[in-house]
């Protein structure tokens, strides 16, 4: 193995407080059948024995290099590793997971045989009781030219279900280093969850040849206390930032019309499927992003709890512009102070859509009928799903 200079693959491993699992991870990397790679261990201010374990492995294996930094989070640690990388290709492994002996060899065989920009595998989800193979929904194969269009159409949303066509993880893929750096430039540093998707999907849209396999050589060790399962209070703001970032990155490509319809369902999938409790600070009400185009001028109708939640989410995400906030009870002093106006003023305002922010279905019907009686077209009236 190369201990210095140019190598084929740089394997980047962010490390933070995983001393009970780190040995298994590093042993699995040391057992690789492929031998032209370096390992960059970034100890992100660990408070347990993780840093010491990294030092021990670096002294034992010349191709393993350890760097210590103050705790700045996994994104910072990963970016530090990328700056240090010398490899033609990049691979990522989380320090609490492990890989099979031919993990790198399978990647190299495919990326070199097909001269691909990226190789995508599945992964194994390891729990205490079982190992479950999780494959991508997009079929295995080589995608290039015209076949990229149907690939992209199912990338974020497979068919009509709330499922990914391509798993949005770094760890079950191999990337070209220079292309990776270019595609991840300008990533919003405040995106701390689902940040992999902010890199993976733009990278795929810039790829000329993509290889998907049914292999599952990466073992994700599921732990309730792991970083990927911790939910933070400002999760909504984070996902909103991700949504807006992806929208901008998609606009930079020729596939914007293909990708835009997938963004709304993708966001709902993140909220309801992967993190159903992530909106505890705002309850169960989610602004109907997929029904409202980005940067639309909207009137928010309803100043009760749902309306206040929607208004809060609009402010955090800056997803659309609030032309007015209306409610039949506008004359109440509290609502006046909030800037709520009379529905009668809607006749004088310029806006694109009216979003009804009311929970009771009967009241929604009454309000919708009233708005239509005022001459507002039904297609300009939006009601959130599930309200």
C-alpha beads as a LAMMPS data file, in Angstrom:
LAMMPS data file: protein, C-alpha beads

387 atoms
386 bonds

1 atom types
1 bond types

-500.0 500.0 xlo xhi
-500.0 500.0 ylo yhi
-500.0 500.0 zlo zhi

Masses

1 110.0

Atoms # bond

1 1 1 0.000 0.000 0.000
2 1 1 1.084 3.580 -0.646
3 1 1 2.014 5.507 2.473
4 1 1 2.670 8.781 0.643
5 1 1 2.123 10.544 -2.669
6 1 1 -0.633 9.866 -5.170
7 1 1 -3.059 7.026 -4.481
8 1 1 -6.100 5.697 -6.272
9 1 1 -8.636 6.078 -3.424
10 1 1 -8.825 8.338 -0.393
11 1 1 -11.071 6.866 2.293
12 1 1 -12.340 9.571 4.654
13 1 1 -13.524 8.581 8.132
14 1 1 -14.920 11.267 10.479
15 1 1 -14.557 10.074 14.089
16 1 1 -16.390 11.259 17.180
17 1 1 -16.938 9.342 20.447
18 1 1 -17.261 5.848 18.966
19 1 1 -14.511 4.017 20.835
20 1 1 -16.688 0.928 21.356
21 1 1 -17.201 0.452 17.592
22 1 1 -14.134 2.075 16.036
23 1 1 -11.866 -0.974 16.129
24 1 1 -14.301 -3.027 14.059
25 1 1 -14.557 -0.230 11.511
26 1 1 -10.796 0.235 11.164
27 1 1 -10.114 -3.512 11.137
28 1 1 -12.551 -3.891 8.253
29 1 1 -10.727 -1.167 6.321
30 1 1 -7.348 -2.748 7.052
31 1 1 -8.686 -6.054 5.686
32 1 1 -9.400 -4.652 2.198
33 1 1 -8.301 -6.820 -0.715
34 1 1 -7.623 -3.676 -2.761
35 1 1 -4.349 -2.052 -1.755
36 1 1 -3.948 1.317 -3.503
37 1 1 -5.644 3.606 -1.005
38 1 1 -5.091 5.930 1.927
39 1 1 -7.252 6.379 5.009
40 1 1 -7.798 9.851 6.459
41 1 1 -9.095 9.723 10.031
42 1 1 -10.473 13.021 11.327
43 1 1 -10.883 12.935 15.099
44 1 1 -13.521 15.596 15.682
45 1 1 -12.669 16.418 19.300
46 1 1 -13.619 13.026 20.720
47 1 1 -13.965 12.904 24.499
48 1 1 -13.598 9.141 24.804
49 1 1 -10.735 6.883 23.607
50 1 1 -11.505 7.354 19.890
51 1 1 -8.580 9.719 19.312
52 1 1 -6.159 7.328 20.996
53 1 1 -7.454 4.418 18.920
54 1 1 -6.944 6.457 15.734
55 1 1 -3.354 7.200 16.775
56 1 1 -2.701 3.500 17.405
57 1 1 -3.959 2.483 13.952
58 1 1 -2.027 5.293 12.265
59 1 1 1.175 4.073 13.896
60 1 1 0.409 0.484 12.840
61 1 1 -0.580 1.156 9.217
62 1 1 1.438 3.583 7.135
63 1 1 -1.492 4.360 4.845
64 1 1 -3.677 5.511 7.753
65 1 1 -3.281 9.160 8.738
66 1 1 -4.977 10.788 11.713
67 1 1 -5.753 14.456 12.242
68 1 1 -7.253 15.909 15.400
69 1 1 -9.473 18.988 15.554
70 1 1 -11.812 20.642 18.038
71 1 1 -15.369 19.399 17.796
72 1 1 -17.029 21.089 14.806
73 1 1 -19.382 18.377 13.600
74 1 1 -19.294 15.656 10.988
75 1 1 -19.597 18.035 8.023
76 1 1 -16.539 20.006 9.107
77 1 1 -14.587 16.800 9.767
78 1 1 -15.501 15.387 6.374
79 1 1 -14.552 18.608 4.598
80 1 1 -11.199 18.640 6.399
81 1 1 -10.558 15.123 5.148
82 1 1 -11.468 16.086 1.579
83 1 1 -8.950 18.943 1.641
84 1 1 -6.229 16.501 2.700
85 1 1 -7.143 13.771 0.212
86 1 1 -4.706 12.833 -2.556
87 1 1 -6.701 10.080 -4.239
88 1 1 -8.196 10.097 -7.710
89 1 1 -11.394 8.834 -6.080
90 1 1 -13.152 9.520 -2.776
91 1 1 -14.840 6.991 -0.513
92 1 1 -16.547 7.719 2.805
93 1 1 -17.026 5.446 5.816
94 1 1 -18.696 6.350 9.102
95 1 1 -16.633 5.359 12.134
96 1 1 -19.411 3.322 13.751
97 1 1 -20.010 1.201 10.623
98 1 1 -17.917 -1.428 8.837
99 1 1 -17.277 -2.697 5.325
100 1 1 -16.703 -6.053 3.678
101 1 1 -13.165 -6.991 2.509
102 1 1 -13.884 -6.323 -1.179
103 1 1 -15.693 -3.015 -0.535
104 1 1 -13.119 -0.917 -2.392
105 1 1 -12.314 -3.551 -5.000
106 1 1 -15.931 -3.692 -6.178
107 1 1 -15.981 0.079 -6.564
108 1 1 -12.699 0.209 -8.465
109 1 1 -13.645 -2.664 -10.779
110 1 1 -16.833 -0.879 -11.827
111 1 1 -15.630 2.704 -12.033
112 1 1 -12.603 1.735 -14.140
113 1 1 -14.326 -0.837 -16.344
114 1 1 -17.069 1.585 -17.355
115 1 1 -15.065 4.818 -17.014
116 1 1 -17.894 6.026 -14.770
117 1 1 -18.204 9.246 -12.802
118 1 1 -19.800 7.428 -9.876
119 1 1 -20.630 3.895 -8.723
120 1 1 -23.664 3.365 -6.486
121 1 1 -24.269 0.285 -4.339
122 1 1 -26.854 -0.612 -1.722
123 1 1 -26.020 -1.172 1.930
124 1 1 -26.776 -3.561 4.756
125 1 1 -28.705 -2.220 7.731
126 1 1 -27.403 -4.089 10.750
127 1 1 -29.526 -4.166 13.878
128 1 1 -29.107 -6.260 16.972
129 1 1 -31.276 -9.023 15.531
130 1 1 -30.729 -8.963 11.778
131 1 1 -28.900 -7.679 8.721
132 1 1 -31.232 -6.305 6.057
133 1 1 -30.014 -5.604 2.518
134 1 1 -31.242 -2.209 1.329
135 1 1 -30.953 -1.802 -2.449
136 1 1 -31.646 1.270 -4.550
137 1 1 -35.050 1.250 -6.244
138 1 1 -33.509 2.201 -9.573
139 1 1 -32.438 -0.988 -11.321
140 1 1 -28.802 -2.008 -11.494
141 1 1 -27.115 -1.045 -14.739
142 1 1 -25.035 1.519 -16.585
143 1 1 -26.768 4.833 -17.282
144 1 1 -25.540 7.307 -19.879
145 1 1 -26.895 9.434 -22.717
146 1 1 -30.647 9.118 -23.166
147 1 1 -30.977 6.577 -20.341
148 1 1 -30.049 9.314 -17.849
149 1 1 -33.451 11.019 -18.274
150 1 1 -35.559 8.173 -16.818
151 1 1 -32.844 7.728 -14.179
152 1 1 -33.170 11.359 -13.077
153 1 1 -36.979 11.202 -13.177
154 1 1 -36.927 8.578 -10.415
155 1 1 -33.884 9.780 -8.510
156 1 1 -35.580 11.556 -5.595
157 1 1 -39.008 9.961 -5.823
158 1 1 -39.463 6.409 -7.038
159 1 1 -42.698 6.106 -9.042
160 1 1 -45.384 7.801 -6.910
161 1 1 -44.197 6.519 -3.536
162 1 1 -42.352 8.410 -0.814
163 1 1 -39.178 6.448 -1.489
164 1 1 -35.823 7.375 -2.967
165 1 1 -34.889 6.013 -6.354
166 1 1 -31.254 6.511 -5.355
167 1 1 -30.238 6.351 -1.710
168 1 1 -28.840 9.818 -0.857
169 1 1 -25.815 8.628 1.122
170 1 1 -22.114 9.218 0.576
171 1 1 -20.985 5.959 2.183
172 1 1 -22.324 3.561 -0.456
173 1 1 -20.756 5.372 -3.407
174 1 1 -17.376 6.175 -4.916
175 1 1 -16.753 9.592 -6.471
176 1 1 -14.150 11.288 -8.630
177 1 1 -12.383 13.627 -6.210
178 1 1 -12.055 16.684 -8.445
179 1 1 -15.654 16.405 -9.638
180 1 1 -16.839 15.948 -6.050
181 1 1 -15.086 19.118 -4.927
182 1 1 -16.553 21.069 -7.845
183 1 1 -20.121 19.832 -7.300
184 1 1 -20.075 20.432 -3.539
185 1 1 -18.683 23.962 -3.783
186 1 1 -21.002 26.535 -2.243
187 1 1 -22.835 24.060 -0.022
188 1 1 -24.798 25.922 2.659
189 1 1 -22.752 25.274 5.857
190 1 1 -25.924 25.493 7.965
191 1 1 -27.314 22.300 6.424
192 1 1 -26.426 19.745 9.078
193 1 1 -28.908 16.921 8.377
194 1 1 -29.478 15.254 5.008
195 1 1 -26.368 17.119 3.868
196 1 1 -25.342 14.034 1.900
197 1 1 -28.287 14.631 -0.435
198 1 1 -27.083 18.188 -1.077
199 1 1 -23.914 16.677 -2.539
200 1 1 -25.088 13.403 -4.060
201 1 1 -27.974 14.661 -6.205
202 1 1 -26.164 17.625 -7.826
203 1 1 -23.187 15.324 -8.434
204 1 1 -25.406 12.806 -10.206
205 1 1 -26.879 15.528 -12.415
206 1 1 -23.376 16.400 -13.595
207 1 1 -22.402 12.769 -14.240
208 1 1 -22.065 11.487 -17.799
209 1 1 -21.987 7.803 -16.874
210 1 1 -23.494 6.259 -13.721
211 1 1 -23.148 2.656 -12.556
212 1 1 -25.674 1.121 -10.158
213 1 1 -25.046 -2.322 -8.653
214 1 1 -27.022 -4.598 -6.350
215 1 1 -24.017 -5.110 -4.072
216 1 1 -24.449 -4.238 -0.398
217 1 1 -20.873 -4.282 0.955
218 1 1 -21.346 -1.385 3.364
219 1 1 -22.766 -2.234 6.806
220 1 1 -24.673 0.565 8.499
221 1 1 -24.853 -0.255 12.210
222 1 1 -28.178 1.094 13.419
223 1 1 -28.067 2.627 16.894
224 1 1 -30.813 4.701 18.492
225 1 1 -28.208 7.035 19.952
226 1 1 -26.253 7.551 16.724
227 1 1 -25.859 11.046 15.278
228 1 1 -28.105 10.251 12.313
229 1 1 -30.977 9.483 14.675
230 1 1 -30.713 12.588 16.844
231 1 1 -33.346 15.190 16.065
232 1 1 -32.704 18.836 16.670
233 1 1 -35.138 21.607 17.511
234 1 1 -34.484 23.567 14.316
235 1 1 -34.846 20.586 12.019
236 1 1 -37.439 22.390 9.917
237 1 1 -35.096 25.301 9.207
238 1 1 -32.401 22.819 8.191
239 1 1 -34.639 20.925 5.774
240 1 1 -35.928 24.195 4.340
241 1 1 -32.362 25.263 3.643
242 1 1 -31.720 21.930 1.960
243 1 1 -34.843 22.327 -0.159
244 1 1 -33.873 25.804 -1.341
245 1 1 -30.261 24.798 -1.948
246 1 1 -31.262 21.831 -4.111
247 1 1 -33.721 23.990 -6.014
248 1 1 -30.914 26.398 -6.859
249 1 1 -28.478 23.620 -7.810
250 1 1 -31.075 21.950 -10.026
251 1 1 -31.683 25.252 -11.806
252 1 1 -28.024 25.268 -12.802
253 1 1 -28.504 22.090 -14.853
254 1 1 -30.465 21.198 -17.968
255 1 1 -32.663 18.855 -15.925
256 1 1 -34.549 21.412 -13.823
257 1 1 -37.937 20.542 -15.373
258 1 1 -37.301 16.889 -14.525
259 1 1 -36.155 17.525 -10.963
260 1 1 -38.544 20.274 -9.826
261 1 1 -41.655 18.016 -9.555
262 1 1 -39.706 15.700 -7.231
263 1 1 -38.695 18.378 -4.733
264 1 1 -42.056 18.739 -2.979
265 1 1 -42.607 15.003 -2.429
266 1 1 -38.939 14.693 -1.429
267 1 1 -39.371 17.243 1.320
268 1 1 -42.518 15.589 2.589
269 1 1 -40.710 12.261 2.577
270 1 1 -37.937 13.673 4.754
271 1 1 -40.480 14.995 7.207
272 1 1 -43.054 12.236 7.409
273 1 1 -41.110 9.082 6.594
274 1 1 -37.577 9.544 7.844
275 1 1 -38.173 11.998 10.701
276 1 1 -41.862 11.991 11.654
277 1 1 -41.166 13.609 15.035
278 1 1 -38.812 16.275 13.731
279 1 1 -41.416 19.036 13.806
280 1 1 -42.257 18.823 17.471
281 1 1 -41.581 22.527 17.833
282 1 1 -44.368 23.295 15.378
283 1 1 -46.756 20.407 15.785
284 1 1 -48.045 18.363 12.868
285 1 1 -48.735 21.173 10.389
286 1 1 -46.446 21.490 7.394
287 1 1 -46.728 24.281 4.857
288 1 1 -47.834 22.782 1.466
289 1 1 -44.501 23.295 -0.308
290 1 1 -45.200 20.921 -3.166
291 1 1 -48.365 22.867 -4.126
292 1 1 -46.734 26.293 -4.011
293 1 1 -44.035 27.253 -6.537
294 1 1 -40.826 28.739 -5.174
295 1 1 -40.916 32.521 -4.668
296 1 1 -44.694 32.758 -5.168
297 1 1 -46.596 35.688 -3.703
298 1 1 -49.175 34.177 -1.382
299 1 1 -52.008 35.232 0.859
300 1 1 -52.190 33.200 4.034
301 1 1 -55.834 32.783 5.093
302 1 1 -56.297 31.836 8.733
303 1 1 -54.574 33.334 11.776
304 1 1 -55.208 30.531 14.260
305 1 1 -52.625 27.923 15.272
306 1 1 -52.193 26.477 11.760
307 1 1 -51.800 29.921 10.241
308 1 1 -49.148 30.899 12.793
309 1 1 -47.242 27.674 12.148
310 1 1 -47.309 28.289 8.391
311 1 1 -46.216 31.897 8.859
312 1 1 -43.305 30.746 11.046
313 1 1 -42.243 28.180 8.449
314 1 1 -42.435 30.727 5.628
315 1 1 -40.212 33.090 7.572
316 1 1 -37.646 30.399 8.357
317 1 1 -37.455 28.979 4.869
318 1 1 -37.949 32.191 2.848
319 1 1 -39.538 29.809 0.369
320 1 1 -42.240 32.224 -0.806
321 1 1 -43.351 35.814 -0.281
322 1 1 -46.220 36.685 2.048
323 1 1 -48.395 39.282 0.307
324 1 1 -50.940 39.349 3.128
325 1 1 -52.252 37.458 6.129
326 1 1 -56.061 37.464 6.268
327 1 1 -58.698 36.214 8.674
328 1 1 -62.401 36.897 9.221
329 1 1 -61.570 37.761 12.850
330 1 1 -59.075 40.425 11.736
331 1 1 -60.671 43.081 13.995
332 1 1 -59.474 41.379 17.186
333 1 1 -56.740 43.492 18.767
334 1 1 -54.282 40.590 18.936
335 1 1 -54.635 39.896 15.207
336 1 1 -54.384 43.584 14.339
337 1 1 -51.025 43.678 16.092
338 1 1 -49.897 40.711 14.009
339 1 1 -50.803 42.554 10.821
340 1 1 -53.787 40.372 9.914
341 1 1 -56.134 42.058 7.416
342 1 1 -59.753 41.740 6.320
343 1 1 -60.587 39.172 3.592
344 1 1 -62.315 42.049 1.752
345 1 1 -58.893 43.541 1.003
346 1 1 -57.976 40.540 -1.129
347 1 1 -59.828 42.149 -4.035
348 1 1 -57.256 44.960 -4.024
349 1 1 -54.079 42.918 -3.589
350 1 1 -51.736 41.324 -6.130
351 1 1 -50.812 37.728 -5.350
352 1 1 -50.423 34.319 -6.988
353 1 1 -52.133 31.939 -4.567
354 1 1 -54.215 31.852 -1.409
355 1 1 -53.127 29.198 1.096
356 1 1 -55.865 28.201 3.534
357 1 1 -54.333 27.610 6.974
358 1 1 -57.256 26.100 8.868
359 1 1 -57.587 22.690 10.524
360 1 1 -61.360 22.082 10.501
361 1 1 -62.454 20.602 7.177
362 1 1 -65.952 22.077 7.319
363 1 1 -64.524 25.543 7.926
364 1 1 -62.105 25.022 5.034
365 1 1 -65.054 24.291 2.735
366 1 1 -66.895 27.389 3.911
367 1 1 -63.841 29.617 3.415
368 1 1 -63.100 28.137 0.005
369 1 1 -66.704 28.754 -1.127
370 1 1 -66.539 32.307 0.184
371 1 1 -63.298 32.996 -1.703
372 1 1 -64.712 31.618 -4.930
373 1 1 -67.841 33.767 -4.467
374 1 1 -65.477 36.744 -4.307
375 1 1 -64.314 35.803 -7.801
376 1 1 -61.108 33.990 -6.888
377 1 1 -60.471 31.042 -9.207
378 1 1 -60.433 27.632 -7.525
379 1 1 -56.979 26.796 -8.981
380 1 1 -55.541 29.743 -7.036
381 1 1 -56.756 28.346 -3.710
382 1 1 -54.399 25.901 -1.951
383 1 1 -55.293 23.539 0.883
384 1 1 -52.574 21.438 2.527
385 1 1 -52.819 17.649 2.346
386 1 1 -53.742 16.012 5.634
387 1 1 -55.116 19.166 7.275

Bonds

1 1 1 2
2 1 2 3
3 1 3 4
4 1 4 5
5 1 5 6
6 1 6 7
7 1 7 8
8 1 8 9
9 1 9 10
10 1 10 11
11 1 11 12
12 1 12 13
13 1 13 14
14 1 14 15
15 1 15 16
16 1 16 17
17 1 17 18
18 1 18 19
19 1 19 20
20 1 20 21
21 1 21 22
22 1 22 23
23 1 23 24
24 1 24 25
25 1 25 26
26 1 26 27
27 1 27 28
28 1 28 29
29 1 29 30
30 1 30 31
31 1 31 32
32 1 32 33
33 1 33 34
34 1 34 35
35 1 35 36
36 1 36 37
37 1 37 38
38 1 38 39
39 1 39 40
40 1 40 41
41 1 41 42
42 1 42 43
43 1 43 44
44 1 44 45
45 1 45 46
46 1 46 47
47 1 47 48
48 1 48 49
49 1 49 50
50 1 50 51
51 1 51 52
52 1 52 53
53 1 53 54
54 1 54 55
55 1 55 56
56 1 56 57
57 1 57 58
58 1 58 59
59 1 59 60
60 1 60 61
61 1 61 62
62 1 62 63
63 1 63 64
64 1 64 65
65 1 65 66
66 1 66 67
67 1 67 68
68 1 68 69
69 1 69 70
70 1 70 71
71 1 71 72
72 1 72 73
73 1 73 74
74 1 74 75
75 1 75 76
76 1 76 77
77 1 77 78
78 1 78 79
79 1 79 80
80 1 80 81
81 1 81 82
82 1 82 83
83 1 83 84
84 1 84 85
85 1 85 86
86 1 86 87
87 1 87 88
88 1 88 89
89 1 89 90
90 1 90 91
91 1 91 92
92 1 92 93
93 1 93 94
94 1 94 95
95 1 95 96
96 1 96 97
97 1 97 98
98 1 98 99
99 1 99 100
100 1 100 101
101 1 101 102
102 1 102 103
103 1 103 104
104 1 104 105
105 1 105 106
106 1 106 107
107 1 107 108
108 1 108 109
109 1 109 110
110 1 110 111
111 1 111 112
112 1 112 113
113 1 113 114
114 1 114 115
115 1 115 116
116 1 116 117
117 1 117 118
118 1 118 119
119 1 119 120
120 1 120 121
121 1 121 122
122 1 122 123
123 1 123 124
124 1 124 125
125 1 125 126
126 1 126 127
127 1 127 128
128 1 128 129
129 1 129 130
130 1 130 131
131 1 131 132
132 1 132 133
133 1 133 134
134 1 134 135
135 1 135 136
136 1 136 137
137 1 137 138
138 1 138 139
139 1 139 140
140 1 140 141
141 1 141 142
142 1 142 143
143 1 143 144
144 1 144 145
145 1 145 146
146 1 146 147
147 1 147 148
148 1 148 149
149 1 149 150
150 1 150 151
151 1 151 152
152 1 152 153
153 1 153 154
154 1 154 155
155 1 155 156
156 1 156 157
157 1 157 158
158 1 158 159
159 1 159 160
160 1 160 161
161 1 161 162
162 1 162 163
163 1 163 164
164 1 164 165
165 1 165 166
166 1 166 167
167 1 167 168
168 1 168 169
169 1 169 170
170 1 170 171
171 1 171 172
172 1 172 173
173 1 173 174
174 1 174 175
175 1 175 176
176 1 176 177
177 1 177 178
178 1 178 179
179 1 179 180
180 1 180 181
181 1 181 182
182 1 182 183
183 1 183 184
184 1 184 185
185 1 185 186
186 1 186 187
187 1 187 188
188 1 188 189
189 1 189 190
190 1 190 191
191 1 191 192
192 1 192 193
193 1 193 194
194 1 194 195
195 1 195 196
196 1 196 197
197 1 197 198
198 1 198 199
199 1 199 200
200 1 200 201
201 1 201 202
202 1 202 203
203 1 203 204
204 1 204 205
205 1 205 206
206 1 206 207
207 1 207 208
208 1 208 209
209 1 209 210
210 1 210 211
211 1 211 212
212 1 212 213
213 1 213 214
214 1 214 215
215 1 215 216
216 1 216 217
217 1 217 218
218 1 218 219
219 1 219 220
220 1 220 221
221 1 221 222
222 1 222 223
223 1 223 224
224 1 224 225
225 1 225 226
226 1 226 227
227 1 227 228
228 1 228 229
229 1 229 230
230 1 230 231
231 1 231 232
232 1 232 233
233 1 233 234
234 1 234 235
235 1 235 236
236 1 236 237
237 1 237 238
238 1 238 239
239 1 239 240
240 1 240 241
241 1 241 242
242 1 242 243
243 1 243 244
244 1 244 245
245 1 245 246
246 1 246 247
247 1 247 248
248 1 248 249
249 1 249 250
250 1 250 251
251 1 251 252
252 1 252 253
253 1 253 254
254 1 254 255
255 1 255 256
256 1 256 257
257 1 257 258
258 1 258 259
259 1 259 260
260 1 260 261
261 1 261 262
262 1 262 263
263 1 263 264
264 1 264 265
265 1 265 266
266 1 266 267
267 1 267 268
268 1 268 269
269 1 269 270
270 1 270 271
271 1 271 272
272 1 272 273
273 1 273 274
274 1 274 275
275 1 275 276
276 1 276 277
277 1 277 278
278 1 278 279
279 1 279 280
280 1 280 281
281 1 281 282
282 1 282 283
283 1 283 284
284 1 284 285
285 1 285 286
286 1 286 287
287 1 287 288
288 1 288 289
289 1 289 290
290 1 290 291
291 1 291 292
292 1 292 293
293 1 293 294
294 1 294 295
295 1 295 296
296 1 296 297
297 1 297 298
298 1 298 299
299 1 299 300
300 1 300 301
301 1 301 302
302 1 302 303
303 1 303 304
304 1 304 305
305 1 305 306
306 1 306 307
307 1 307 308
308 1 308 309
309 1 309 310
310 1 310 311
311 1 311 312
312 1 312 313
313 1 313 314
314 1 314 315
315 1 315 316
316 1 316 317
317 1 317 318
318 1 318 319
319 1 319 320
320 1 320 321
321 1 321 322
322 1 322 323
323 1 323 324
324 1 324 325
325 1 325 326
326 1 326 327
327 1 327 328
328 1 328 329
329 1 329 330
330 1 330 331
331 1 331 332
332 1 332 333
333 1 333 334
334 1 334 335
335 1 335 336
336 1 336 337
337 1 337 338
338 1 338 339
339 1 339 340
340 1 340 341
341 1 341 342
342 1 342 343
343 1 343 344
344 1 344 345
345 1 345 346
346 1 346 347
347 1 347 348
348 1 348 349
349 1 349 350
350 1 350 351
351 1 351 352
352 1 352 353
353 1 353 354
354 1 354 355
355 1 355 356
356 1 356 357
357 1 357 358
358 1 358 359
359 1 359 360
360 1 360 361
361 1 361 362
362 1 362 363
363 1 363 364
364 1 364 365
365 1 365 366
366 1 366 367
367 1 367 368
368 1 368 369
369 1 369 370
370 1 370 371
371 1 371 372
372 1 372 373
373 1 373 374
374 1 374 375
375 1 375 376
376 1 376 377
377 1 377 378
378 1 378 379
379 1 379 380
380 1 380 381
381 1 381 382
382 1 382 383
383 1 383 384
384 1 384 385
385 1 385 386
386 1 386 387
